[in-house]
């Protein structure tokens, strides 16, 4: 078998493994594929087979990522995908040992995600022009994102059959096809009900009837549509922060933590596999507490 044919077979096997055994989402699968293509392109240029790779080859590949201007965070993501690929090669019997075991990633500083306070979320919602056809829908979207802490992919795929109004919870299919139950607030349910008259006036496309949030053409929304709407609404509200759907998810978690919720509860609600991912919010809360102390403690208040 020629090297290129063997590589093609390995990549097909790897993608099948990710999809069937790891149950990764289509978006994650695309990300793995794009990052792997960077490695394959480099190895092809060097005349190295994927099964002949050694640590120094991978270190040279990592150095090239830096040289062509790819940022440290993206480098870490790409190298993480490379490690996953080579773990698969060992698992599937293509290799006896993993050449990535000693491969190091760039050191990243702690990144604290942007978040909104509840009053800023109110400001965002109050800026919506409810006389416009999509007004109530957009208000419902913002409230559900903030009240439930959903990922944007979970919101656009939310279905009526997953909304249990009497019990006040949503059934969410998260990353890796893992199901979780998320409570939904009375306010979020109220916003959804206010959106219903416009939704019922739409000519809904066949197969789209069960999706909660639709566009004017009667089809379910995309992540890009949500992102554009939020950026435009943030500008209209006069919020000088970089706003995205994930900002509202961060805002949900931060508000929960500052309200006294246990970190394990927040982890379950967000659908984080690792508590380490959730612990970022302890840093946000500490930062917020520090700001409050500096602003309001009598020893820090400057006299006139």
N, C-alpha and C positions, 0 to 999 in steps of 0.2 A: 504494500500500500504506500502510495506517495505521501510525503509529509503533509501537503496541503489537504489531501483527502482524509488523512487521519485526524488532522486538526478540526476539519469540518464535522467529522463524526463525534469527536470529543465535545465540541460546542453544542451540538444537537443533544447529546446525552446529558450535558450539564443543564441545559435549559429545561429538558424534560424533568430532571431531578428537582430543580427549583420549583417548577410548576406543580408537580404531582406529590413530591415528598415534603418539600419545604412549604408548599401552599402559598408562595409569594403572590402578591397582587400583580396585575398586568403592568402597572406603573413601575413597580419595583423590578420586575423582570426586564423591562426596557432599560432601566438604569444600570442593572448588572451587565446587560448586553453592550451598552455604549461604553462602559468603563473597560470591559474585557477587550473590546475592539482596539482600544488604545494600546493595551499590552500586546495583542496579536500583531498590530501594525509595527510596533517597535521590534518584536522578535523576528518578524519577516524581513525587516530591513537589515537586521544583524545576521540573518541566516541561521537562526536558532529554533529548534523544535520546542514546542511547549513541554515535552516530556524530558528534554535535555537541559532545562533551565537550572541554573545554580544560583546561590545567594548573590554572588557578585553581579550576575546579569540583572537581577531584580533591583539591586542597589543602583546600578547604572540607569535603569528605567526610571526609578524614583528621582534620580538627579536630573534626568531629562525633563520630567514633569515640572520641576522647579525652573529649569533653564528656559522653558517655553512660556513661562509666566503664569502657570496654574497656581492658584493660591493654596496656602497650607490646609485649609479645611477641605477643599476639593481633592487635594493630594491624599489626605487621610481617607476620604471616601473611596477613591480609586484603589488605593492599596488595601483597604478592607475588602473590596471586591476581589482583588487578586488573591488574598489569603483564602477567601471562601472558595474560589476556583480550585486552588491547589489542595485544599482539604478534601474537596470532592474527588480530585484525581487520585489521592491516596485511598479514600474510602471506596472508590470504584475499581481499584486495582491497577490503575495506569502507572502509579508510582509507588515505591516502597517507603519513601521518606518525603517529608514536606519541606521544600526549599525556602518557604516563607517564615519558618519558625523564628529566625533571628532577624527578620526584616523589621526595621524601625520606621515609625511614621513621624512626621513633623510634630513638635510639641505645640499645642494650642493653648492660648490663654482662655480663661473662663469667659464664656459668652453669656451674658444675661439677656434673655429675650425681652423685647418691648412688650408692654402690657398697658391696658387701660384700667382706670379706676371705674367703679360702678357709676359715678357721676359723669365720667367721660363717655361711657356707653350710653347713658341717658341723653347726653348732648348729641351723640351720633344719631340716635333714633329720632330725637326731636327735630333734627335738621331735615328729615325726609319730607318731601312734598307729597302728602297723602291724596292730593287731587290728581296725581299722575296714575296711570293704570297700574304700574308695578309698585306703587308706594307701599301699600299694606304688605305685599309680598316681601319687599326688601326689609321692612321693619321686622317681619316675622323671622326672616333669615338671620338677622343680626341678633335677635333675642334668643333664638334657638342655639346659635353658636356660643353665645355668652352663658346662657343658662345651663346648657348641657355639656359644653366643652368638647364638641365633636370636631373631628378632622373634617376638612372641606370635602374630601372624597366620601366621607360618611354622610355628610349633609346632602350632597347632590344625588346620592343613591338612596336616600331615605324614602320609604314607601308607607302608604297608609296602613298596609297590613302589618307594619312594624310599630305602629303607634297605638298604644293601649290607653285610651283617654280616661276611662273609669279608674284604672289602676295608677294612672299618671306616670307611665314610664315608656321608654323607647327600647326596642330590641335592635341593637347595633351589631353589624358584621364588620369587625375591624381588621387590622392587619393579620395576615396569615389565616384568614377566614375564621378568626376567633370571635365568638359571640359574647356580648356582654349586655347587661340591662342598665339603662341610665335613666334616673328620674327626670321628669320634665316638669317645670314649674307651671303654676296656674297662669302666670303672666305670659309665658311662651305659648300655652294653649290658647289663650285669649287672642294673641296676635295672629296665630294660625287661623282662628275662626273669622277674624276680620278680613283675612286674605281670601277666604273661600268664595265670596260673591264674584270677584274678578276671575278666579280660577274656573268657576262654573260657567262663565261666559265664553271660555276659550273653545276652539275647535281642536280637541285633544287628539293627537295622532294615535293610531292603533298601536298597542303595546306600551304606551306611555301612561295609561290611565292610573296606575298604582303609585306613580312618583308623586311626592308631596309638592315639590317646588318645580314649576314649569315656566317656560318663556312664552313670549307672545304667540309663537307658532305652535304651542301645545306640546312641546318636547321638553324633556328634563334638562336642567341647567348643566353647564360645564363648570369646572373649577376656574377657568379663565374669566367667565362671566361674573362669578362671585368676586374674584379679585378686583376686576375693573370697577364693579359697583361699589365696593368698599373704599377703594382709593378715591373715587369721585365723591362719595358721601363724606369721607374724612375731610376733604378739601372744603366741601360745603359747610361742614360743622366747625371749621376753623381749628381743627386738631393738627398740631404741628408734630405729628409722629408718623413713622412709616407703618401704615396699617395694612394688614393682610388677614385672611381668615384665621391663620395660626395665631395672630395677635389676640383674637377673642378667645381662643382656646387657652392661651397663656393667662389671659385675664380671668377666666373661669377658675383655673387652678390657684392663682395667686389670691383671689377673693376667698376661695375655700380655705386656704391655709391661714390667711389672716383672720378668718372667722372662727378658727379653732379646730378645723377638721384634721383628723389623723392622716399622716402622709400615706399610709397603706390604703385608706379609703380613696384618697385622690388618685393613687396609682390604679386602683380598680376602675374608677369612673373614667379615667383617661384611656384605659386599655394599654398601659405601659407594661411590657414584659418584665422589665427590670426596675427595681426601686431606685437604682442609680439615676435613671432618666428623670424620675419625678423629683429627686433631691435638688434639682436646679432651682425649684421654687423656694427652698429654704434660703437660698442666697438672695433671691428677689425680696423675700419678706424681711430679711436682715437689713438689706439696703434701705427698704422703706422705713423700718424702725429707726435706723440711724438718722435718716432725714427728719423724721418726726422729733427725735430728741434734740437735734441741732436747731430746729425751728421753734420748739415750744418749751424746752427745759429752762427754768429761770436763770440758771448759770450761763446759758448760751444766748439769752436775749440781750441785745445791746441796748443800753439806756440812751435816751436822747440827750 
